[in-house]
């Protein structure tokens, strides 16, 4: 397929197989060993949208604007604003060519065999003028087999805790062709040097979930979202299906085994708001319309459905009015590149508004201190690299739900 860049209108080739590989790598196999059929179409330029959402009860968003805040990124994923006011972005990177060991504990069905490299991904800083600089480099990066599009994973997300930057690795470990470095959380020093504080792969091997998916099992995990809450980090892992708490000492404690009550649903996006966690899922492939959900998870690990009827969710956050925003990577029939969107829910959950549409495999989002929404676009792919973007979405300060403002609790930072 071909996608036209919002910055200059130039055509950019976007292989449809990238998105199919996304399903396999995160654990979205159908469970019957089938891979499904991918269809693609020409994708529109991302716009601040007044189009109807795929769910009912949607209204029209006020006119806004979408601009390319930064480009030239390689598989941008999770992003957060730092205490210095700059935007920090985890980049999955460029993959690698080192084969994974052929031992049973390093073998991945479906997406494997992976190839990887101990270097190849990075964490970038974007200043207010959209200029990129490297904060931490030489981080592991890996890719799926060519039949699934050589989908790249590396650093999956970042978070700040007490002013210190942390990242979570998803493309490391022996099953990803990087046996010298495990998947885990890294601490980044001010000079760019980094060090692992734990081994999440070893934790998952020692603490298996109740209902893993054997046809699609990733021994080292495929960690996706990470947030900072009340002095600790919390991360969600889609392939096994769990949320864990991570202390700065490296100690890991399971908050909830989602698979135990929900089965293999592929949880991806994590947020925190007013005392509770919220987690959304990508669901299985092939995905019927509206198969993704958002669950509320209490600090004690109780889970309940908060909202449903979404498609391929890869991001959650809350705006300054306390309204949940849901990042859909594709509409059904998924995956269809160029149909990604952001849907905003009213505080009481009765109204849904599509505020951005036409996104191409978006992979993360966050609100900035300026109240604007920032989105990682073209967030999954394979070489050639450098097609990834950060989009800036200017939205009117619209609190028409009648809800009072909620300052300082957007759910993706330490609070």
C-alpha positions as CSV (number, residue, x, y, z in Angstrom):
1,X,0.0,0.0,0.0
2,X,1.0,3.7,-0.2
3,X,0.6,6.3,2.5
4,X,0.9,10.0,1.9
5,X,2.9,11.9,4.5
6,X,1.0,14.7,6.3
7,X,4.2,16.8,6.3
8,X,4.9,17.1,2.5
9,X,2.4,14.9,0.7
10,X,5.2,12.6,-0.5
11,X,4.2,8.9,-1.0
12,X,5.7,6.5,1.5
13,X,5.5,2.7,0.9
14,X,4.0,0.9,3.8
15,X,4.0,-2.9,3.4
16,X,0.7,-4.4,4.7
17,X,2.6,-7.4,6.0
18,X,4.0,-5.2,8.8
19,X,0.6,-5.1,10.5
20,X,0.0,-8.9,10.2
21,X,3.3,-9.4,11.9
22,X,2.2,-7.1,14.7
23,X,-0.5,-9.6,15.5
24,X,1.8,-12.5,15.6
25,X,4.5,-10.9,17.6
26,X,2.3,-9.6,20.4
27,X,0.4,-12.9,20.6
28,X,-2.7,-12.3,18.6
29,X,-2.9,-15.7,16.8
30,X,-6.4,-17.1,16.5
31,X,-5.4,-20.1,18.6
32,X,-6.1,-22.5,15.8
33,X,-2.8,-22.0,14.0
34,X,-4.3,-20.0,11.2
35,X,-2.7,-16.8,10.0
36,X,-5.6,-15.2,8.2
37,X,-5.5,-12.9,5.2
38,X,-4.3,-9.4,5.2
39,X,-6.0,-6.8,3.0
40,X,-4.7,-3.3,2.4
41,X,-5.9,-0.1,0.9
42,X,-4.6,3.4,0.3
43,X,-4.5,5.2,3.6
44,X,-5.7,8.8,4.1
45,X,-3.6,11.5,5.7
46,X,-4.2,11.7,9.5
47,X,-6.7,14.4,10.3
48,X,-8.4,15.8,13.3
49,X,-11.6,14.0,12.5
50,X,-15.3,14.7,12.5
51,X,-16.0,11.2,11.0
52,X,-18.1,8.7,12.9
53,X,-16.3,6.2,15.1
54,X,-16.7,2.5,14.4
55,X,-18.8,2.3,17.6
56,X,-22.3,3.8,18.1
57,X,-23.1,6.9,20.0
58,X,-20.3,9.0,18.5
59,X,-20.6,12.7,17.8
60,X,-18.5,15.2,15.8
61,X,-15.2,16.5,17.2
62,X,-14.5,20.3,17.0
63,X,-12.1,21.3,14.3
64,X,-8.5,20.8,15.2
65,X,-5.2,20.3,13.4
66,X,-2.7,17.5,12.9
67,X,1.0,18.3,12.1
68,X,4.1,16.2,12.0
69,X,6.0,17.2,15.1
70,X,9.0,15.0,14.4
71,X,9.9,12.4,11.7
72,X,12.8,10.1,10.7
73,X,12.1,7.7,13.6
74,X,12.5,4.0,13.5
75,X,9.4,2.2,14.9
76,X,8.4,4.8,17.5
77,X,6.4,3.3,20.4
78,X,5.7,4.6,23.9
79,X,6.3,8.3,24.5
80,X,6.2,10.6,27.6
81,X,7.1,14.1,28.4
82,X,10.0,14.5,30.8
83,X,10.5,16.8,33.7
84,X,12.5,19.1,31.4
85,X,9.4,19.6,29.2
86,X,10.8,17.7,26.3
87,X,9.2,14.6,24.7
88,X,10.9,11.3,25.1
89,X,10.2,8.4,22.6
90,X,11.1,4.7,22.7
91,X,12.1,3.5,19.3
92,X,11.9,-0.2,18.4
93,X,14.9,0.4,16.1
94,X,16.2,-1.4,13.1
95,X,16.2,-5.1,14.1
96,X,19.2,-7.4,13.7
97,X,20.6,-10.4,11.8
98,X,21.8,-12.7,14.6
99,X,19.7,-15.9,14.7
100,X,18.0,-17.1,17.9
101,X,19.3,-20.3,19.4
102,X,17.4,-23.4,18.3
103,X,16.9,-24.7,21.8
104,X,13.3,-25.3,22.9
105,X,13.3,-22.5,25.5
106,X,14.4,-20.0,22.8
107,X,12.0,-21.1,20.1
108,X,8.9,-19.0,19.2
109,X,6.1,-20.6,17.0
110,X,4.5,-18.4,14.5
111,X,6.5,-15.2,14.6
112,X,9.9,-17.0,14.9
113,X,12.6,-17.7,14.3
114,X,13.6,-14.2,15.3
115,X,16.8,-12.5,14.4
116,X,18.3,-9.8,16.6
117,X,21.1,-7.6,17.7
118,X,22.3,-6.4,21.1
119,X,22.3,-2.9,19.5
120,X,19.8,-1.3,17.2
121,X,17.1,0.5,19.2
122,X,17.3,3.8,21.1
123,X,15.5,6.3,23.2
124,X,15.2,9.8,21.6
125,X,14.4,13.3,23.0
126,X,12.3,15.7,20.9
127,X,12.6,19.4,21.8
128,X,9.8,21.9,21.3
129,X,11.1,22.7,17.8
130,X,10.8,19.0,16.8
131,X,14.5,18.4,16.8
132,X,15.6,14.9,17.8
133,X,18.6,13.9,19.8
134,X,19.6,10.5,21.1
135,X,19.3,10.0,24.9
136,X,20.3,6.3,25.1
137,X,21.6,4.2,22.2
138,X,22.9,0.7,21.6
139,X,19.8,-1.0,23.0
140,X,18.7,-4.5,21.8
141,X,16.5,-4.8,18.7
142,X,15.0,-7.8,16.9
143,X,12.6,-8.8,14.2
144,X,10.2,-11.6,13.3
145,X,10.7,-14.0,10.4
146,X,10.5,-12.5,6.9
147,X,7.2,-14.3,6.1
148,X,5.6,-12.1,8.8
149,X,7.2,-8.9,7.5
150,X,10.4,-8.8,9.7
151,X,8.5,-6.8,12.3
152,X,10.9,-4.9,14.6
153,X,10.8,-4.7,18.4
154,X,13.3,-3.0,20.8
155,X,12.6,-0.5,23.5
156,X,8.8,-0.6,24.0
157,X,8.1,2.3,26.3
158,X,9.6,4.7,28.8
159,X,8.6,6.4,32.0
160,X,10.0,8.9,34.5
161,X,10.2,8.1,38.2
162,X,11.6,10.7,40.7
163,X,13.2,12.5,37.7
164,X,15.0,9.4,36.4
165,X,14.3,7.9,33.0
166,X,13.4,4.2,32.7
167,X,12.8,2.0,29.6
168,X,11.4,-1.4,29.1
169,X,12.9,-3.8,26.6
170,X,10.7,-6.0,24.4
171,X,13.2,-7.1,21.7
172,X,15.8,-8.8,23.8
173,X,16.3,-12.3,25.2
174,X,17.4,-15.6,23.6
175,X,14.1,-16.2,21.8
176,X,14.6,-12.8,20.0
177,X,18.2,-13.5,18.9
178,X,19.7,-11.5,21.8
179,X,20.8,-14.1,24.4
180,X,23.3,-11.8,26.0
181,X,20.7,-9.3,27.2
182,X,17.3,-10.3,28.7
183,X,14.0,-8.4,28.4
184,X,13.8,-6.1,31.4
185,X,13.6,-2.6,32.7
186,X,16.6,-0.3,32.2
187,X,17.7,2.8,34.2
188,X,19.1,5.6,32.0
189,X,21.7,7.9,33.5
190,X,22.0,11.6,32.5
191,X,25.1,10.8,30.4
192,X,23.1,8.2,28.4
193,X,24.6,5.1,30.0
194,X,22.0,2.5,30.9
195,X,21.8,-0.6,33.1
196,X,19.3,-3.3,33.6
197,X,17.6,-3.4,37.0
198,X,15.9,-6.8,36.5
199,X,15.2,-9.8,34.2
200,X,11.6,-9.9,33.1
201,X,12.2,-13.0,31.0
202,X,13.4,-15.0,34.0
203,X,10.5,-13.7,36.0
204,X,8.0,-15.0,33.5
205,X,9.7,-18.4,33.2
206,X,9.5,-18.8,37.0
207,X,6.0,-17.4,37.3
208,X,3.9,-18.7,34.4
209,X,0.4,-17.3,33.9
210,X,-2.7,-19.5,34.1
211,X,-3.7,-19.5,30.4
212,X,-0.8,-18.9,28.0
213,X,-1.3,-19.4,24.3
214,X,0.9,-22.4,23.2
215,X,0.5,-21.7,19.4
216,X,2.0,-18.2,19.8
217,X,4.1,-18.4,23.0
218,X,6.9,-16.0,23.5
219,X,9.3,-17.3,26.2
220,X,10.9,-13.9,26.8
221,X,7.6,-12.0,26.6
222,X,6.7,-9.0,24.4
223,X,6.3,-6.1,26.9
224,X,4.4,-3.1,25.6
225,X,3.2,-0.3,28.0
226,X,4.9,1.0,31.1
227,X,3.7,3.8,33.5
228,X,4.9,5.3,36.8
229,X,2.5,5.3,39.7
230,X,3.1,6.2,43.3
231,X,6.8,5.5,43.4
232,X,6.8,2.3,41.3
233,X,6.6,1.2,37.7
234,X,3.8,-0.9,36.2
235,X,4.1,-2.8,32.9
236,X,1.8,-4.9,30.8
237,X,2.8,-7.9,28.8
238,X,0.5,-8.9,25.9
239,X,1.7,-12.4,25.0
240,X,1.4,-14.0,28.5
241,X,-1.3,-11.6,29.6
242,X,-0.3,-9.9,32.9
243,X,0.4,-6.6,34.7
244,X,3.4,-6.4,37.0
245,X,4.7,-3.9,39.5
246,X,8.4,-3.1,39.3
247,X,10.3,-1.3,42.1
248,X,13.4,0.8,41.4
249,X,15.4,-2.0,43.2
250,X,14.3,-4.3,40.4
251,X,11.8,-6.3,42.5
252,X,8.9,-7.6,40.4
253,X,5.5,-8.4,41.8
254,X,2.4,-9.4,39.8
255,X,-0.5,-7.1,40.0
256,X,-2.8,-9.4,38.1
257,X,-2.8,-12.4,35.8
258,X,-5.3,-11.2,33.2
259,X,-5.3,-14.5,31.5
260,X,-6.6,-16.3,34.6
261,X,-10.0,-14.6,34.3
262,X,-10.1,-13.3,30.7
263,X,-8.2,-15.9,28.8
264,X,-5.8,-15.0,26.0
265,X,-6.9,-11.4,25.1
266,X,-3.5,-9.7,24.4
267,X,-3.5,-6.7,26.8
268,X,-1.4,-3.9,25.4
269,X,-2.3,-0.4,26.7
270,X,-2.0,0.7,30.3
271,X,-3.1,3.9,32.1
272,X,-3.9,5.0,35.7
273,X,-6.6,7.4,36.7
274,X,-8.1,8.4,40.1
275,X,-6.9,5.3,42.0
276,X,-7.4,2.6,39.4
277,X,-5.5,1.1,36.5
278,X,-7.1,0.8,33.1
279,X,-5.9,-1.8,30.5
280,X,-7.0,-2.4,27.0
281,X,-6.4,-5.2,24.5
282,X,-5.5,-5.8,20.9
283,X,-7.6,-9.0,20.8
284,X,-7.1,-12.0,18.5
285,X,-6.7,-12.3,14.7
286,X,-8.8,-12.3,12.6
287,X,-10.6,-9.6,14.7
288,X,-14.3,-9.0,14.4
289,X,-15.5,-5.4,14.7
290,X,-15.5,-4.1,18.2
291,X,-13.6,-7.0,19.8
292,X,-11.3,-4.9,21.9
293,X,-12.2,-3.8,25.5
294,X,-11.0,-1.6,28.3
295,X,-10.9,-3.1,31.8
296,X,-10.6,-1.4,35.1
297,X,-8.1,-3.0,37.5
298,X,-8.1,-2.0,41.1
299,X,-4.9,-1.8,43.1
300,X,-5.9,-5.1,44.7
301,X,-6.1,-6.8,41.3
302,X,-9.9,-7.0,40.8
303,X,-10.8,-6.7,37.1
304,X,-14.0,-5.6,35.5
305,X,-15.0,-4.4,32.0
306,X,-15.1,-0.6,31.8
307,X,-15.9,-0.1,28.1
308,X,-16.1,-2.3,25.0
309,X,-16.6,-2.0,21.2
310,X,-13.1,-0.9,20.2
311,X,-10.6,-2.2,17.6
312,X,-6.9,-3.1,18.0
313,X,-6.2,-0.8,21.0
314,X,-2.5,0.2,21.5
315,X,-2.8,3.3,23.7
316,X,-4.8,4.7,26.6
317,X,-4.6,8.1,28.3
318,X,-6.8,10.7,30.0
319,X,-7.2,14.4,29.0
320,X,-7.3,17.3,31.4
321,X,-11.0,16.9,31.8
322,X,-10.7,13.4,33.0
323,X,-12.0,11.8,29.8
324,X,-10.5,8.6,28.5
325,X,-8.9,8.6,25.1
326,X,-8.4,5.3,23.3
327,X,-5.9,4.7,20.5
328,X,-7.1,2.3,17.9
329,X,-4.4,1.0,15.5
330,X,-6.9,-0.2,12.9
331,X,-10.6,-0.5,12.2
332,X,-12.1,-3.9,11.3
333,X,-11.5,-5.9,9.2
334,X,-8.2,-5.6,11.0
335,X,-5.5,-5.0,10.2
336,X,-6.2,-2.2,7.7
337,X,-3.4,0.4,7.7
338,X,-4.5,4.0,7.4
339,X,-7.7,3.5,9.5
340,X,-6.1,4.1,13.0
341,X,-7.9,6.6,15.2
342,X,-8.3,8.1,18.6
343,X,-11.7,7.9,20.3
344,X,-12.6,10.0,23.3
345,X,-15.1,8.9,25.9
346,X,-17.2,11.3,28.0
347,X,-16.7,11.1,31.7
348,X,-19.9,9.1,32.1
349,X,-19.1,6.9,29.2
350,X,-22.2,7.6,27.3
351,X,-20.7,9.6,24.4
352,X,-17.8,8.6,22.1
353,X,-16.1,11.1,19.8
354,X,-13.5,10.3,17.1
355,X,-11.0,13.1,17.5
356,X,-8.2,11.9,15.1
357,X,-8.5,9.5,12.2
358,X,-6.4,8.3,9.2
359,X,-3.5,7.1,11.4
360,X,-1.1,4.5,10.0
361,X,-0.3,1.8,12.5
362,X,-0.2,4.2,15.5
363,X,1.6,2.6,18.5
364,X,1.4,5.0,21.4
365,X,0.1,8.4,22.6
366,X,0.4,10.9,25.4
367,X,-0.9,14.4,26.3
368,X,1.7,17.1,26.6
369,X,1.8,19.9,29.2
370,X,0.4,22.1,26.5
371,X,-2.8,20.1,26.4
372,X,-2.1,18.8,22.9
373,X,-2.1,15.1,22.0
374,X,1.1,13.5,20.7
375,X,1.0,10.2,18.7
376,X,3.6,7.7,17.5
377,X,2.6,7.1,13.9
378,X,3.9,4.4,11.6
379,X,5.0,2.7,14.8
380,X,5.4,-0.9,13.5
381,X,7.4,-1.9,10.5
382,X,10.5,-3.4,9.1
383,X,13.6,-2.0,7.2
384,X,13.8,0.4,5.4
385,X,13.9,2.5,8.6
386,X,13.1,6.1,9.4
387,X,9.4,6.2,8.3
388,X,8.1,6.7,11.9
389,X,6.6,10.0,13.0
390,X,5.3,11.9,16.0
391,X,2.1,13.6,15.2
392,X,1.0,16.7,17.2
393,X,-2.8,17.0,17.5
394,X,-4.1,20.4,18.5
395,X,-7.5,20.1,20.1
396,X,-9.8,23.0,21.3
397,X,-10.0,23.1,25.1
398,X,-13.4,21.6,24.9
399,X,-15.1,20.5,28.1
400,X,-18.6,20.2,26.7
401,X,-19.4,17.1,28.6
402,X,-20.2,19.4,31.5
403,X,-17.5,17.8,33.7
404,X,-15.2,19.9,35.8
405,X,-11.5,19.9,34.9
406,X,-9.2,17.4,36.6
407,X,-5.7,18.8,36.8
408,X,-2.6,16.6,37.0
409,X,-4.0,13.1,36.7
410,X,-3.7,12.0,33.1
411,X,-2.9,8.4,34.0
412,X,0.5,8.0,32.3
413,X,2.9,9.6,34.7
414,X,3.9,9.3,38.4
415,X,1.2,10.7,40.6
